Amino acid sequence: MKVRALNLGFKAADGKHHTLKLNNVSTNLDEGKLREAMNKLVKLDMFQDKFGTKLYAEAVSAKYVDTETQTVFTVED
């Protein structure tokens, strides 16, 4: 089974990097659409850690990631 995810990379207010992983997304999103959506998330200012640090302060990357799972065996009940 193959799964495609969209990993959105952000820099936090403290300089650390965070990734928002979205599964089952449209695969025809271009750079402009992704930048626009990510900048909207930044402006919402609703994601903070327990210390109040803004987690998504700056949009830095967007990547499609394909993962393929191959089952070798499964024990049946």
C-alpha angles and dihedrals in degrees: 000000000000122000127189119206133180115226114200114197122209136176115226125223088258092054097255120130124240132185127212108202118203122188128204095021132157110275096207098072112128129207094266095053093045094048090049093050093045092049089052089055090050091051093049089068091198102125114084136150123236090276093055095254112152106243098194103042098139134018110232110162148002123200136174109222122196118204123187121197120201116188113217095185142338127203110229122213 
